Amino acid sequence: MVQYSYFPGCNLKTNAKGFEETAIAVSKKLEAELVEMPSWNCCGTVHTLTSDNIMKRIAPIRVLSRSRKHVETLKESPNQVVTLCSMCNSTLKIVNNEVKKDQEILDKINYQLEEDEETYETDMEVKHFLEILRDIVGYEKISEKVVNPLEGLKISPYYGCMLLHPEEAKIDDEEMPDVLESLVESLGAELVMSPLFKFCCGSYHIVDQEDIVSSQVEKIVEAAKRRGANALVVACPLCAYNIDQQQKAMARNSVGKSPIPVFYFTQLMAIAMGEPVKINYFNDHFINPEPLLKELGLIGRKKAK
């Protein structure tokens, strides 16, 4: 069993509990256990584009420093901090790369850390859990753990912006990614390709310009549905919220706009691996996935005596 220092970030404890609980459950089954850092803070959410804004870089460096200390307490743990949130992954990776290249910036940040905190020595790597599944666990091992193949699910992968951009933070090829595609197929689901796999969901405009988000979401969902998808899979809590929440509004306000459920990739893994349905927190979804899963016989079946 390899243990990884896991940084949850803020949304995994509030709006995306099903993302976190399913990830932890399947990580144990795959012997790549996510172990939460005992002490952590917000990553800073969005990487600052201002090169001299040292203060905005303190939060991610503090996360990296605390993760490095955490690694020392774990079993067979590499010097890596693993994330689930696309934005956390991006912010931590970019800042980590910056300080590895600029000792002066690192020295200034280390000076700002608390006296009881260890200075950061740039010896950590930031990995998204999808990278661990692809590069360390492997799809063959994932397939071996499947006891409930996702037959009947026609899944369209949606990456959004942050998994594939910018260059120093991306986890896959920005034009032809395959990490979500390969994962979907390893779980026994049917893969449905959509050209809008990285079309922005509207991001934080949900706060002040909901009409922008609504327009973006409608295009994303309808493009997937036209190609036969009956569900979307995502890896970003903000993307999940925008697409899920806006579909409910679309279904209420528009004729003929039938919604499709949005899954985190770890929720699909948990269903396929026979984990309890309750850890998915489907009751937190705006579009409940359970009716589709029951219709396809993927949950709610009586076990044979």
C-alpha positions, 0 to 999 in steps of 0.5 A: 500500500502506497500512501499519498499526502492528500490536499483536499482544498475547500470545496471537497469539504462543502459542495463536493463531499461525494467527490472526496469520499469516493476518491478515498474509498477507491484509492484504498482499493487500488493500494494508492491511498489518499491520506489527508494532510492533518493541517492545511489552508486554502491554496489561494484558489486562482494563481495570480498573474502578477509576477511580483505578488508574493503574498498570493504565493504564500498560501500554496507554498504553505500547503507544499511545506506542510505536505512535505512534513506529512509525507515523512509520517506516511508509508512508502510515500513519495514526495508528492502532494495529490489533489482532486480539485482542478483549480488546486492542482493548477495553482499548486503546480504553477507556484511550485514551478515558479519557486523552483526556478527563482530562489529569490522568490522562494526566500521571500516566501519562506521568510513570511512563513510562521516560526513553527513552520518548516521552510520549503525546499522545492522537493515536492511534486504536485499530482492530480489523482487522475495522474496517479491513476494513469501513471502509477495504478494503471487502467488494467488494475482499475479494470480488475477491481470492477465488479459492477461494469457501467454498462448502459452509461454513455459518458461524455468526458468534460475537462473544462479549462484548468486540467489542460491549461496552462502548459506548466499545470496541464495533466494531458494533451490539450487537444487530444486528452485521453485520461478521462476517456481511458478511465471511462472505458476501464470501468465498462461504460461507453465513451461519447466524444464531444468537441466541447470537452474543454469549452469553459463552463462560465467559471466564477461568472456564476456569481455575477453574470449567471446568463453567461454560465447558462449559455455555456452550459447549454452548449456543453450539455446539448453537444454531448446529448446530440452525440448520444451521451446520457451523462457527463464526467468531470474533475472540477467542483466548479464545473460540476456545480455550474453544469449541474445547477444550470441544467436544473434551471434550464429544465425548469425554464426551457421546453425540451431541455432534458437534463443529464446527470454529472458525475465526478470520475471517482463516483463512477469508479466507486459505483463500478467497484461496488462501493456503497451508494451513500458515499456518492452524496447524490442527494447533493446533486441538482440532477439526481443520477440515481434514476438513471443508475437504477434504470440501467440496473447499476444500483438498487439490484437485489444481491443473489442469495 
